[in-house]
Amino acid sequence: MRQEADLHLRLSSHTINYSSSAKEYGLIIHSEVTIGYDAPWRQVRQLLIEAALATPGVTDEPRPFVLQTSLSDWYPVYQVNAYVRNAQELPRIYSILHQNIQDRFNEAGVEIMSPHYMAMRDGNDTTIPKNDQRSNPDYQNSSLKLKKQTEEKEPETEPTEKKQE
């Protein structure tokens, strides 16, 4: 007679529902931006925290914080982290957070750009929308002014013959 072994599988009865636990403990969200090395990191950190705190749904406590996650060849990578309590609103919260990040950086005159875009511009104008530059009256375009050089033909001269002596 063959006896079959009873196989019992025990599952933990402890299940975490992050949507409901977010109401009590908070759920952390994050977003990354790359900013050139010419922007002071302390200013970038402050602008990201201000953008997070201005976002409806982000809590004041625990306070938003910023991590520098990478020092790439052309730019550092900044990650803003913030806590929310309403997980059902994540798409709306992320959208408003991204809008606030753009607004804060534009108001401060700090460009959010990638090196791929930078390679296609001549340095004369900023990428900050013109209507957002009004919030920073001290903003001036870079002193670098590139102009297209026109080809000038050298004056034609008649060949001179060497005199033989």
C-alpha positions in Angstrom: 0.0 0.0 0.0 1.4 3.4 -1.0 1.1 6.3 1.3 1.1 9.8 -0.1 2.7 12.5 2.0 0.4 15.3 2.8 1.8 18.5 1.6 0.7 21.5 3.6 1.5 25.0 2.5 1.2 27.7 5.0 0.8 31.2 3.8 1.4 34.2 6.1 -1.8 35.8 7.2 0.0 39.1 7.3 -0.9 41.1 4.2 0.0 44.7 3.7 -2.4 46.9 1.8 -0.2 49.8 0.8 -3.2 51.9 -0.2 -4.7 51.8 3.2 -1.4 51.9 5.1 -0.5 55.0 3.2 -3.2 56.9 5.0 -1.6 56.1 8.3 2.1 55.9 7.5 2.5 57.7 4.2 3.6 56.4 0.9 6.8 57.7 -0.6 6.9 59.0 -4.2 9.9 60.2 -6.1 10.9 61.9 -9.4 14.3 62.5 -11.0 15.7 65.5 -12.9 19.0 66.2 -14.4 20.5 69.7 -14.0 23.8 70.9 -15.3 26.9 71.3 -13.1 26.6 75.0 -13.5 23.6 75.1 -11.2 24.5 75.1 -7.5 23.3 71.9 -5.9 22.0 73.7 -2.8 19.7 75.8 -5.0 18.5 72.7 -6.9 17.8 70.9 -3.6 15.8 73.9 -2.3 13.8 74.3 -5.6 12.8 70.6 -5.6 11.7 70.7 -1.9 9.7 73.8 -2.6 8.0 72.2 -5.6 7.1 69.1 -3.5 5.7 71.1 -0.6 3.6 73.2 -3.1 2.0 70.0 -4.4 -1.5 69.1 -3.0 -1.4 65.7 -1.4 2.3 65.9 -0.3 2.7 65.9 3.4 4.8 68.5 5.4 5.8 65.7 7.8 7.8 63.6 7.1 9.4 66.4 5.1 10.3 66.0 1.4 14.0 65.3 0.8 16.4 65.2 -2.1 19.1 62.6 -3.0 21.8 63.1 -5.6 21.7 59.6 -7.1 24.5 60.0 -9.7 27.3 62.3 -10.9 27.2 61.7 -14.6 29.6 63.1 -17.2 27.4 66.1 -18.1 25.1 66.5 -15.1 24.2 65.3 -11.6 20.9 63.4 -11.2 18.6 64.6 -8.4 15.8 62.6 -6.9 13.1 64.4 -5.0 11.3 62.2 -2.5 8.0 63.1 -0.8 5.3 61.4 1.3 1.6 61.2 0.3 -1.3 59.8 2.2 -3.8 59.2 -0.6 -2.5 56.5 -2.9 -5.5 56.7 -5.2 -4.4 60.2 -6.3 -0.9 59.2 -7.4 -1.2 60.1 -11.1 -2.6 63.6 -10.2 0.0 64.2 -7.5 2.8 63.2 -9.9 1.5 65.4 -12.6 1.2 68.5 -10.3 4.6 67.7 -8.8 6.2 67.8 -12.3 4.4 71.0 -13.1 5.6 72.6 -9.9 9.2 71.5 -10.5 9.1 73.2 -14.0 7.5 76.3 -12.5 10.0 76.6 -9.6 13.0 76.1 -11.9 11.7 78.5 -14.5 11.1 81.2 -11.9 14.6 80.8 -10.6 16.1 80.9 -14.1 17.5 77.3 -13.8 17.2 75.2 -16.9 16.1 71.6 -16.8 17.8 70.1 -19.9 19.7 67.1 -21.2 23.1 67.2 -22.9 21.4 65.8 -26.1 19.3 69.0 -26.3 22.3 71.2 -25.4 24.2 69.8 -28.4 21.6 71.3 -30.7 21.6 74.9 -29.4 23.9 77.8 -29.9 23.8 79.1 -26.3 22.2 82.4 -27.1 18.7 81.7 -25.7 17.5 79.8 -22.6 15.0 76.9 -22.8 12.9 78.7 -20.1 9.6 79.8 -21.8 9.6 83.5 -22.4 6.5 84.1 -20.4 8.1 82.5 -17.3 11.2 84.8 -17.5 9.0 87.7 -16.3 9.2 86.2 -12.8 13.0 86.8 -12.7 13.6 90.4 -13.8 17.3 90.0 -13.4 17.5 87.2 -16.0 19.8 88.0 -19.0 20.8 85.7 -21.8 24.2 84.4 -21.8 27.0 86.8 -22.9 28.0 84.2 -25.5 26.7 85.3 -28.8 27.4 83.1 -31.8 26.9 84.5 -35.3 26.9 82.7 -38.6 30.0 83.6 -40.4 29.6 84.5 -44.1 32.1 83.2 -46.5 34.2 86.0 -48.0 36.0 85.5 -51.2 39.5 86.6 -51.3 40.1 89.2 -53.9 41.3 87.7 -57.1 44.8 88.8 -58.2 46.4 88.3 -61.5 49.2 85.9 -61.4 52.6 87.6 -61.4 55.4 86.3 -63.5 58.8 86.1 -62.1 61.3 88.1 -64.0 64.4 86.3 -64.9 67.6 88.2 -64.6 
